[in-house]
C-alpha cells in the first residue's frame, strides 16, 4: 500500500475533527472531535513508521510506540475532560460552550455593576436622612 492513502485519510480525519472543534457548541462533541484529531495523528504515526521501516535496516518501531503513548494520554484526557464537563453540567445545567462563556462573563460584569448602585443607594439614603 502506498503512503498516500493513509496520509490522505489522516488529513481528512484531522480536518473533520478540526471542524468539529471549531463549529460545535456542545462540550462533549468538542471532546469527541479532539479524540478524532488525535486518532488522525496516530494513523499518521503508524503509517510513517511502517513506511520508514521498509527503507531502514533496523526496525525500531518508534512510531508505534509513540502511538501507544498517545492513546494512553488520550484516554486520561478524555476521562478528566468528561469529569469536568459533568461537574459543569451539574452546576450550570448546560454543557453548551457559548452559554457557559456568557454566564462566566455575566458574573464578572455583575460584580462590578453591583458595586456602583450600592454606593449610589448609600448616597441617596444619606441625602434623604439629611
WOUR-V412780 format. One record per pair of residues at least 6 apart in sequence whose ideal C-beta (glycine too) atoms are under 7 Angstrom apart, sorted by the first residue. I is the first residue (numbers start at 1). J is the second residue. D is the distance in whole Angstrom. If there is no record, write none. Layout:
i;j;d
I;J;D
I;J;D
//
This chain:
i;j;d
3;47;6
3;51;5
6;43;6
6;47;4
7;44;7
7;47;6
9;43;7
10;40;5
10;43;4
10;44;4
13;36;6
13;39;6
13;40;4
13;43;7
14;37;5
14;40;4
16;36;6
17;33;5
17;34;7
17;36;4
17;37;4
17;40;6
18;37;6
20;29;6
20;30;7
20;32;7
20;33;3
20;36;7
21;30;6
21;33;5
21;34;6
24;30;5
24;33;6
25;96;5
25;97;5
25;98;5
26;95;6
26;96;6
27;85;5
27;95;5
27;97;6
28;85;6
28;95;6
30;97;7
31;78;6
31;81;5
31;82;7
35;74;6
35;78;6
38;70;6
38;74;5
41;70;7
42;67;5
42;70;6
42;71;7
45;63;4
45;66;6
45;67;5
46;63;6
46;64;6
46;67;6
48;63;6
49;61;6
49;62;7
49;63;3
49;64;5
53;59;4
53;61;7
85;95;6
88;95;7
88;100;7
89;95;5
92;100;6
92;103;6
94;100;7
//
